[in-house]
Every structure is written in structure tokens, then in C-alpha cells.
Amino acid sequence: MLIKVPPASACHESDVTPQSTYFSRRAVMAGSAALAASAALPAWAASTYDGADPGNVPEWLKAKLGDTHWQAVNVAGEAITPFKDATHYNNFYEFGTDKGDPAQNAGSLKTDPWSVMVDGEVGKPGKYALEDFVKPHQLEERIYRMRCVEAWSMVIPWLGIPLASILKQVEPTSKARYVRFETLQDPTSMPGQRSSFSYIEWPYQEGLRLDEAMHPLTILAVGMYGRELPNQNGAPLRLVVPWKYGFKGIKSIVRISLVAEQPKTTWQGIAPTEYGFFANVNPHVDHPRWTQARERRLPGTLFAPNVRETQMFNGYADEVASLYTGMDLKVNY
């Protein structure tokens, strides 16, 4: 079933794709008519984006790519961040604290096979293989803005499925009010977790209110740029909530729990005055150490940093503002 795309997120393909890429896509599609679609689409999908290598797509994901709803959600008038920037400028502290550490250190992470434990207030708890999670659902490409709490931003084409579809599949009980997520804990392949200098209590944890998790814009991503997720971007399964700061997008998920009480989250536990539970993008609520009114869109240079005004809810206010009716967003930051 296809989600009805909200008007604020809708646009034509040529509005969001660089012109050279747009026309080369049409040429590739026309020239590949003689090939079987299931065989051609994975390679075509990655080649659509300049610099995106095809990766090593597992067989279960190859089968899903052939039926993907490409550009199901877009952003108007914004260029997609180059693949190299999106994959080599990351926060993933399990692999190190510098922006280049994840790309350098994540290669040892084994992501296939992968399983996810679902527990708590659900009718169908259990340990699910990732392919079983994804199999019943059509993949969708969602081109979203991504805004980091550190005031830099990107535009990324994700591949995933609505989180609501997964949650309905496991049947939340009437007691479920929040969703808690947990990242893999594996110091052997994640050097940041064995560092004696780490101030993070592993495993990394995040959470959403149930209505946020069920919102049509919230997805579980299994790919980006027409290919599977690179390890440094949260392979093989990560959360994407485009109206929230990037740290809410927990990576390499191994556990999803439906709970009655607001769950503990990693950054809120470390610095509750700096990182709130909701973490909605809000240009009117500054971080204690920097303004959130502006952001630096990547790529940029030292002399041309590509600074722009930050939008309320990262530009998704028309879709999500109603979730917070009556709330003081300065208190519930």
C-alpha cells in the first residue's frame, strides 16, 4: 500500500534531481529495456546518484529493490547531498568520535545475517530476521532533509519502510505509549564501545512517543542512494525521523520495545539540559552552546560554508506540528 504523500513534501522528480543526473537516468532506463527489471534495477538505482557505488546488496534486498517505489517522498528545490559527503561525514560514536571515524572503522561490522528483538507491550514478541521484517512491505525511497543538532545538514535519499507498518505487524497492546530502540553492542567490531575514554553507557538507546513512531514520515531505513546502507550510516537498519535532530535516528538497531513509560535515551541521560527527549528541529530553541537558527548545508567550504536559515520541524511543520498541539516546545525540547 502506498502512503499518500503530503502536499508539502510532494514535487516532480526533476525538481530534486540535478539536471545531468535526471537526463542520464532517463537514458539508462531507456537503454536497459532489454534487461530483466529485477536484475537491472539494483545497479541502475545506485548509478542514479553521482559517486554512489553499488555496494554488496544481500539477496533478500535485491529482490525488494525490483519492486521499490522510487521517490515516494521528495523535497522541492534542494540538491541531494553527494554520496561521498553523506557517507564520510558522520556521527556514529560506536566507531569513533571524529566525523571520518565511522567510514574508516565500520568495515569490520558484520550485518548479514541480522535479527531484531521485539518485546514489551506487543501481541507478537520475538526475534525476527531482518528479511522477515521487510519481506511483507514494499520499499520506498524517501528523500528527506537531515538536520544534525550540531547545526549541519544534508539531503539524503533513503530506502525503507514506514515504521508504522512494522509496529502494526507486531500488534502493540493498549498499554503501549512509547517505542524504545537499542543499537548493537559489539566491542569487537565497534572500537568506540571499547574505548576507555567513552562517556557513553552502551548500548546506545533512543525512543519515540507512539504517535511519532506511527507517523507516515517515520521510517526504518535499510538503504540509501539506491543501494544498501553503508556500515557507517547505520547498516543494516536505522531509524529516520526527518523533523527531529539526527541523533534521534538510532543506527544498527537490534531491539525494538513497546513500553508504557517514556524510555531512557542516551544523550538525554548524558546532558539533559542540552538534548531533550523530543529533539524536534526548532530554530527558536538554541542549544546552550550554539544557535539553532541557522545551519550549514553540506557540502561547503571554509570560505563558502553554505549557511541557511533553519526551518521549524526541519521543513515538515505542515505534516507534524499537530503532534505537539498545546505543548510548550521550549520546555519539551
DRENDO-1510 file (C-alpha; in Angstrom, 1 decimal, always signed):
<recs>
REC; n; res; u; v; w
REC; 1; MET; +0.0; +0.0; +0.0 .
REC; 2; LEU; +1.4; +3.4; -0.9 .
REC; 3; ILE; +1.3; +6.2; +1.6 .
REC; 4; LYS; -0.4; +9.4; +0.3 .
REC; 5; VAL; +2.3; +12.0; +0.0 .
REC; 6; PRO; +1.6; +15.2; +1.9 .
REC; 7; PRO; +1.5; +18.3; -0.3 .
REC; 8; ALA; +4.4; +20.0; +1.4 .
REC; 9; SER; +6.7; +17.0; +0.5 .
REC; 10; ALA; +5.5; +16.5; -3.0 .
REC; 11; CYS; +7.3; +17.6; -6.1 .
REC; 12; HIS; +8.4; +16.4; -9.5 .
REC; 13; GLU; +11.4; +14.3; -10.0 .
REC; 14; SER; +13.2; +17.0; -11.9 .
REC; 15; ASP; +12.8; +19.4; -9.1 .
REC; 16; VAL; +15.0; +17.4; -6.7 .
REC; 17; THR; +17.5; +15.7; -9.1 .
REC; 18; PRO; +20.4; +17.6; -10.7 .
REC; 19; GLN; +19.6; +18.0; -14.4 .
REC; 20; SER; +22.6; +16.0; -15.6 .
REC; 21; THR; +21.6; +13.1; -13.4 .
REC; 22; TYR; +17.9; +13.4; -14.3 .
REC; 23; PHE; +18.5; +13.0; -18.0 .
REC; 24; SER; +21.2; +10.3; -17.6 .
REC; 25; ARG; +18.6; +8.4; -15.5 .
REC; 26; ARG; +16.2; +8.5; -18.5 .
REC; 27; ALA; +19.0; +7.3; -20.8 .
REC; 28; VAL; +19.9; +4.5; -18.5 .
REC; 29; MET; +16.2; +3.4; -18.2 .
REC; 30; ALA; +15.7; +3.5; -22.0 .
REC; 31; GLY; +18.9; +1.6; -22.7 .
REC; 32; SER; +18.1; -1.2; -20.2 .
REC; 33; ALA; +14.8; -2.2; -21.6 .
REC; 34; ALA; +16.2; -5.5; -22.9 .
REC; 35; LEU; +17.3; -6.5; -19.4 .
REC; 36; ALA; +15.2; -8.1; -16.8 .
REC; 37; ALA; +14.0; -5.5; -14.4 .
REC; 38; SER; +14.9; -7.4; -11.3 .
REC; 39; ALA; +18.5; -7.8; -12.5 .
REC; 40; ALA; +18.9; -4.2; -13.8 .
REC; 41; LEU; +17.3; -2.1; -11.1 .
REC; 42; PRO; +19.8; -2.5; -8.3 .
REC; 43; ALA; +22.7; -1.4; -10.4 .
REC; 44; TRP; +20.5; +1.4; -12.0 .
REC; 45; ALA; +19.4; +2.6; -8.6 .
REC; 46; ALA; +22.9; +3.3; -7.3 .
REC; 47; SER; +24.1; +4.7; -10.7 .
REC; 48; THR; +21.3; +7.3; -10.4 .
REC; 49; TYR; +23.4; +9.2; -7.9 .
REC; 50; ASP; +26.8; +10.5; -8.8 .
REC; 51; GLY; +29.5; +8.7; -6.9 .
REC; 52; ALA; +27.3; +6.1; -5.3 .
REC; 53; ASP; +29.0; +2.7; -5.5 .
REC; 54; PRO; +26.6; -0.3; -5.9 .
REC; 55; GLY; +27.7; -1.9; -2.7 .
REC; 56; ASN; +27.2; -5.6; -1.8 .
REC; 57; VAL; +23.5; -5.9; -1.8 .
REC; 58; PRO; +22.3; -9.1; +0.1 .
REC; 59; GLU; +20.0; -11.3; -1.9 .
REC; 60; TRP; +16.9; -10.6; +0.1 .
REC; 61; LEU; +17.3; -6.8; -0.5 .
REC; 62; LYS; +18.0; -7.3; -4.3 .
REC; 63; ALA; +14.6; -9.0; -4.5 .
REC; 64; LYS; +13.0; -6.0; -2.8 .
REC; 65; LEU; +14.7; -3.4; -5.0 .
REC; 66; GLY; +13.0; -4.5; -8.1 .
REC; 67; ASP; +9.6; -3.5; -6.6 .
REC; 68; THR; +10.7; -0.3; -4.9 .
REC; 69; HIS; +8.5; +2.8; -5.1 .
REC; 70; TRP; +11.2; +5.3; -6.1 .
REC; 71; GLN; +10.9; +8.9; -4.9 .
REC; 72; ALA; +7.8; +8.2; -2.9 .
REC; 73; VAL; +8.6; +11.4; -0.9 .
REC; 74; ASN; +10.7; +14.3; -2.2 .
REC; 75; VAL; +11.9; +17.7; -1.2 .
REC; 76; ALA; +11.3; +20.6; -3.6 .
REC; 77; GLY; +14.1; +22.9; -4.8 .
REC; 78; GLU; +17.0; +21.2; -2.9 .
REC; 79; ALA; +20.0; +19.4; -4.3 .
REC; 80; ILE; +20.8; +15.9; -2.9 .
REC; 81; THR; +23.9; +15.7; -0.9 .
REC; 82; PRO; +26.7; +13.9; -2.7 .
REC; 83; PHE; +27.1; +10.3; -1.7 .
REC; 84; LYS; +30.7; +10.8; -0.5 .
REC; 85; ASP; +29.7; +13.6; +1.9 .
REC; 86; ALA; +26.8; +11.6; +3.3 .
REC; 87; THR; +29.0; +8.5; +3.9 .
REC; 88; HIS; +32.2; +10.1; +5.1 .
REC; 89; TYR; +30.9; +12.8; +7.4 .
REC; 90; ASN; +29.0; +11.0; +10.2 .
REC; 91; ASN; +28.3; +10.7; +13.8 .
REC; 92; PHE; +28.4; +7.1; +14.9 .
REC; 93; TYR; +30.3; +7.0; +18.2 .
REC; 94; GLU; +30.4; +3.3; +18.3 .
REC; 95; PHE; +33.2; +3.7; +15.6 .
REC; 96; GLY; +34.9; +6.8; +17.0 .
REC; 97; THR; +34.2; +10.5; +17.7 .
REC; 98; ASP; +35.6; +12.1; +14.6 .
REC; 99; LYS; +33.4; +12.6; +11.6 .
REC; 100; GLY; +35.7; +10.4; +9.5 .
REC; 101; ASP; +36.0; +7.6; +12.0 .
REC; 102; PRO; +32.8; +5.7; +11.1 .
REC; 103; ALA; +33.8; +5.4; +7.4 .
REC; 104; GLN; +37.3; +4.3; +8.4 .
REC; 105; ASN; +36.4; +1.8; +11.2 .
REC; 106; ALA; +33.0; +0.4; +10.3 .
REC; 107; GLY; +34.1; -2.1; +7.7 .
REC; 108; SER; +34.5; -4.9; +10.3 .
REC; 109; LEU; +30.8; -4.8; +11.3 .
REC; 110; LYS; +29.0; -7.9; +10.1 .
REC; 111; THR; +25.5; -7.0; +9.0 .
REC; 112; ASP; +24.2; -10.2; +7.3 .
REC; 113; PRO; +22.6; -12.1; +8.8 .
REC; 114; TRP; +20.8; -9.7; +11.2 .
REC; 115; SER; +18.0; -10.0; +13.6 .
REC; 116; VAL; +15.8; -7.7; +15.7 .
REC; 117; MET; +14.3; -8.5; +19.1 .
REC; 118; VAL; +10.8; -7.1; +19.5 .
REC; 119; ASP; +9.4; -7.2; +23.0 .
REC; 120; GLY; +7.3; -5.3; +25.6 .
REC; 121; GLU; +3.7; -4.4; +25.1 .
REC; 122; VAL; +3.2; -6.3; +21.8 .
REC; 123; GLY; +1.0; -9.2; +20.9 .
REC; 124; LYS; +3.7; -10.8; +18.7 .
REC; 125; PRO; +7.0; -10.6; +20.5 .
REC; 126; GLY; +10.0; -12.4; +19.3 .
REC; 127; LYS; +13.4; -12.4; +17.5 .
REC; 128; TYR; +12.9; -11.5; +13.8 .
REC; 129; ALA; +15.3; -12.0; +11.0 .
REC; 130; LEU; +15.7; -8.6; +9.2 .
REC; 131; GLU; +14.4; -10.1; +5.9 .
REC; 132; ASP; +11.3; -11.3; +7.6 .
REC; 133; PHE; +10.7; -7.8; +8.9 .
REC; 134; VAL; +11.0; -6.3; +5.4 .
REC; 135; LYS; +9.5; -9.0; +3.3 .
REC; 136; PRO; +5.8; -8.2; +3.6 .
REC; 137; HIS; +6.4; -4.5; +2.7 .
REC; 138; GLN; +7.2; -2.5; -0.4 .
REC; 139; LEU; +10.4; -0.5; -0.1 .
REC; 140; GLU; +10.0; +3.3; -0.6 .
REC; 141; GLU; +12.6; +5.9; -1.5 .
REC; 142; ARG; +12.2; +8.9; +0.8 .
REC; 143; ILE; +14.3; +12.0; +0.0 .
REC; 144; TYR; +14.5; +13.8; +3.3 .
REC; 145; ARG; +16.3; +16.7; +4.8 .
REC; 146; MET; +18.6; +15.6; +7.7 .
REC; 147; ARG; +19.4; +18.2; +10.3 .
REC; 148; CYS; +22.1; +17.5; +12.9 .
REC; 149; VAL; +21.9; +19.1; +16.4 .
REC; 150; GLU; +25.4; +20.3; +15.7 .
REC; 151; ALA; +23.9; +22.7; +13.1 .
REC; 152; TRP; +24.9; +21.0; +9.9 .
REC; 153; SER; +22.5; +19.4; +7.4 .
REC; 154; MET; +22.2; +17.2; +4.4 .
REC; 155; VAL; +19.5; +16.0; +1.9 .
REC; 156; ILE; +19.5; +12.2; +1.7 .
REC; 157; PRO; +17.6; +9.6; -0.4 .
REC; 158; TRP; +16.7; +6.8; +2.0 .
REC; 159; LEU; +15.3; +3.4; +1.2 .
REC; 160; GLY; +13.0; +2.0; +3.8 .
REC; 161; ILE; +9.5; +1.1; +5.1 .
REC; 162; PRO; +7.2; +3.0; +7.3 .
REC; 163; LEU; +7.8; +2.2; +11.0 .
REC; 164; ALA; +4.0; +2.1; +11.4 .
REC; 165; SER; +3.8; -0.9; +9.1 .
REC; 166; ILE; +6.3; -2.8; +11.3 .
REC; 167; LEU; +4.5; -1.8; +14.5 .
REC; 168; LYS; +1.1; -2.9; +13.2 .
REC; 169; GLN; +2.7; -6.2; +12.3 .
REC; 170; VAL; +3.8; -7.0; +15.9 .
REC; 171; GLU; +0.4; -5.7; +17.3 .
REC; 172; PRO; +1.0; -3.1; +20.1 .
REC; 173; THR; -1.2; -3.6; +23.2 .
REC; 174; SER; -3.4; -0.8; +24.7 .
REC; 175; LYS; -0.6; -0.2; +27.2 .
REC; 176; ALA; +2.0; +0.8; +24.6 .
REC; 177; ARG; +2.7; +4.5; +24.6 .
REC; 178; TYR; +6.3; +4.7; +23.6 .
REC; 179; VAL; +8.8; +2.9; +21.4 .
REC; 180; ARG; +12.3; +2.2; +22.7 .
REC; 181; PHE; +15.2; +1.3; +20.3 .
REC; 182; GLU; +18.6; -0.2; +21.1 .
REC; 183; THR; +21.8; -0.4; +19.0 .
REC; 184; LEU; +24.1; -3.4; +18.6 .
REC; 185; GLN; +26.6; -3.8; +21.4 .
REC; 186; ASP; +29.7; -5.4; +20.0 .
REC; 187; PRO; +33.1; -4.0; +21.2 .
REC; 188; THR; +34.9; -6.4; +19.0 .
REC; 189; SER; +33.7; -4.7; +15.8 .
REC; 190; MET; +32.8; -1.4; +17.3 .
REC; 191; PRO; +36.1; +0.2; +18.6 .
REC; 192; GLY; +34.3; +3.2; +20.2 .
REC; 193; GLN; +32.5; +0.8; +22.6 .
REC; 194; ARG; +35.7; -0.5; +24.0 .
REC; 195; SER; +37.4; +2.9; +24.3 .
REC; 196; SER; +38.3; +3.8; +27.9 .
REC; 197; PHE; +37.6; +7.5; +27.1 .
REC; 198; SER; +34.0; +6.9; +26.1 .
REC; 199; TYR; +31.4; +8.7; +28.3 .
REC; 200; ILE; +28.5; +6.8; +26.7 .
REC; 201; GLU; +26.9; +4.0; +28.5 .
REC; 202; TRP; +26.4; +1.3; +25.9 .
REC; 203; PRO; +24.3; +0.2; +24.1 .
REC; 204; TYR; +23.0; +3.4; +22.5 .
REC; 205; GLN; +19.3; +3.9; +23.3 .
REC; 206; GLU; +16.6; +6.1; +21.7 .
REC; 207; GLY; +12.9; +6.5; +21.9 .
REC; 208; LEU; +9.8; +8.0; +20.3 .
REC; 209; ARG; +6.2; +8.6; +21.5 .
REC; 210; LEU; +4.0; +6.1; +19.9 .
REC; 211; ASP; +2.1; +8.6; +17.7 .
REC; 212; GLU; +5.5; +9.9; +16.5 .
REC; 213; ALA; +6.6; +6.4; +15.6 .
REC; 214; MET; +3.3; +5.8; +13.8 .
REC; 215; HIS; +3.5; +9.0; +11.7 .
REC; 216; PRO; +3.7; +8.3; +8.0 .
REC; 217; LEU; +7.1; +10.2; +7.7 .
REC; 218; THR; +8.8; +8.0; +10.2 .
REC; 219; ILE; +10.7; +5.1; +8.5 .
REC; 220; LEU; +13.1; +2.3; +9.2 .
REC; 221; ALA; +15.7; +2.6; +6.5 .
REC; 222; VAL; +17.6; -0.4; +5.0 .
REC; 223; GLY; +19.3; +1.6; +2.2 .
REC; 224; MET; +20.3; +5.0; +0.8 .
REC; 225; TYR; +21.3; +6.3; -2.6 .
REC; 226; GLY; +19.6; +3.3; -4.3 .
REC; 227; ARG; +21.8; +0.7; -2.5 .
REC; 228; GLU; +22.0; -0.9; +0.9 .
REC; 229; LEU; +23.1; +1.2; +3.9 .
REC; 230; PRO; +26.8; +1.5; +4.3 .
REC; 231; ASN; +28.0; +0.3; +7.7 .
REC; 232; GLN; +29.0; +3.9; +8.8 .
REC; 233; ASN; +25.4; +5.1; +8.1 .
REC; 234; GLY; +23.7; +2.6; +10.4 .
REC; 235; ALA; +23.6; -0.7; +8.4 .
REC; 236; PRO; +21.6; -2.7; +8.2 .
REC; 237; LEU; +18.7; -1.0; +9.9 .
REC; 238; ARG; +18.3; +2.6; +11.2 .
REC; 239; LEU; +15.5; +4.9; +12.2 .
REC; 240; VAL; +14.8; +8.1; +10.2 .
REC; 241; VAL; +12.6; +10.8; +11.7 .
REC; 242; PRO; +13.1; +13.8; +9.4 .
REC; 243; TRP; +11.6; +16.5; +11.6 .
REC; 244; LYS; +13.9; +15.7; +14.5 .
REC; 245; TYR; +17.6; +16.2; +15.1 .
REC; 246; GLY; +19.8; +13.5; +13.6 .
REC; 247; PHE; +20.8; +11.9; +16.9 .
REC; 248; LYS; +17.3; +10.5; +17.2 .
REC; 249; GLY; +18.0; +8.4; +14.1 .
REC; 250; ILE; +19.4; +5.4; +16.0 .
REC; 251; LYS; +21.6; +3.1; +13.9 .
REC; 252; SER; +22.3; -0.6; +13.6 .
REC; 253; ILE; +19.1; -1.5; +15.5 .
REC; 254; VAL; +18.9; -4.8; +17.3 .
REC; 255; ARG; +16.0; -4.3; +19.7 .
REC; 256; ILE; +12.6; -2.5; +19.5 .
REC; 257; SER; +10.5; -2.4; +22.6 .
REC; 258; LEU; +7.0; -1.1; +23.1 .
REC; 259; VAL; +6.7; +0.4; +26.6 .
REC; 260; ALA; +4.2; +2.3; +28.8 .
REC; 261; GLU; +6.7; +4.8; +30.2 .
REC; 262; GLN; +8.9; +7.3; +28.5 .
REC; 263; PRO; +12.2; +5.4; +27.9 .
REC; 264; LYS; +15.7; +6.5; +28.8 .
REC; 265; THR; +17.7; +7.9; +25.9 .
REC; 266; THR; +21.4; +8.0; +25.6 .
REC; 267; TRP; +22.0; +11.8; +25.0 .
REC; 268; GLN; +19.3; +12.9; +27.4 .
REC; 269; GLY; +21.0; +10.8; +30.1 .
REC; 270; ILE; +24.4; +12.4; +29.3 .
REC; 271; ALA; +23.3; +16.0; +29.1 .
REC; 272; PRO; +19.5; +16.5; +29.8 .
REC; 273; THR; +19.8; +20.3; +29.5 .
REC; 274; GLU; +21.2; +20.0; +26.0 .
REC; 275; TYR; +19.5; +17.1; +24.5 .
REC; 276; GLY; +15.8; +16.6; +25.2 .
REC; 277; PHE; +13.6; +13.6; +24.6 .
REC; 278; PHE; +11.7; +15.1; +21.7 .
REC; 279; ALA; +14.6; +16.8; +19.9 .
REC; 280; ASN; +12.4; +18.4; +17.3 .
REC; 281; VAL; +14.3; +20.8; +15.0 .
REC; 282; ASN; +13.4; +24.2; +16.3 .
REC; 283; PRO; +15.2; +27.4; +15.2 .
REC; 284; HIS; +13.7; +29.2; +18.3 .
REC; 285; VAL; +15.3; +27.0; +20.9 .
REC; 286; ASP; +19.1; +27.3; +20.9 .
REC; 287; HIS; +21.5; +24.7; +22.1 .
REC; 288; PRO; +23.2; +26.1; +25.2 .
REC; 289; ARG; +26.4; +26.4; +23.3 .
REC; 290; TRP; +25.3; +27.5; +19.8 .
REC; 291; THR; +22.4; +28.9; +17.9 .
REC; 292; GLN; +19.9; +26.6; +16.1 .
REC; 293; ALA; +18.5; +29.4; +14.0 .
REC; 294; ARG; +20.9; +28.6; +11.1 .
REC; 295; GLU; +22.6; +25.5; +9.7 .
REC; 296; ARG; +25.5; +24.6; +7.4 .
REC; 297; ARG; +24.3; +22.6; +4.5 .
REC; 298; LEU; +26.9; +20.1; +3.2 .
REC; 299; PRO; +28.9; +20.2; +1.1 .
REC; 300; GLY; +30.5; +23.6; +1.6 .
REC; 301; THR; +33.9; +25.1; +2.0 .
REC; 302; LEU; +35.7; +27.2; +4.7 .
REC; 303; PHE; +35.1; +30.3; +2.6 .
REC; 304; ALA; +31.7; +29.3; +1.3 .
REC; 305; PRO; +30.1; +27.4; +4.1 .
REC; 306; ASN; +26.6; +27.3; +2.6 .
REC; 307; VAL; +24.7; +28.6; +5.6 .
REC; 308; ARG; +20.9; +28.9; +5.6 .
REC; 309; GLU; +18.0; +29.5; +7.9 .
REC; 310; THR; +16.7; +26.5; +9.8 .
REC; 311; GLN; +13.1; +25.7; +9.3 .
REC; 312; MET; +10.7; +24.8; +12.0 .
REC; 313; PHE; +10.4; +21.0; +12.3 .
REC; 314; ASN; +13.1; +20.9; +9.6 .
REC; 315; GLY; +10.5; +22.0; +7.0 .
REC; 316; TYR; +7.9; +19.3; +7.9 .
REC; 317; ALA; +5.7; +21.5; +10.1 .
REC; 318; ASP; +2.6; +21.1; +7.9 .
REC; 319; GLU; +2.8; +17.3; +8.4 .
REC; 320; VAL; +3.8; +17.0; +12.1 .
REC; 321; ALA; +3.0; +20.2; +14.0 .
REC; 322; SER; -0.3; +18.8; +15.1 .
REC; 323; LEU; +1.5; +16.1; +17.1 .
REC; 324; TYR; +2.6; +18.8; +19.6 .
REC; 325; THR; -0.6; +20.9; +19.9 .
REC; 326; GLY; -0.7; +22.5; +23.3 .
REC; 327; MET; +2.9; +21.6; +24.2 .
REC; 328; ASP; +5.5; +24.1; +25.2 .
REC; 329; LEU; +8.3; +23.3; +22.8 .
REC; 330; LYS; +10.8; +25.2; +24.8 .
REC; 331; VAL; +10.2; +23.1; +27.8 .
REC; 332; ASN; +9.7; +19.9; +25.7 .
REC; 333; TYR; +12.8; +20.4; +23.6 .
</recs>
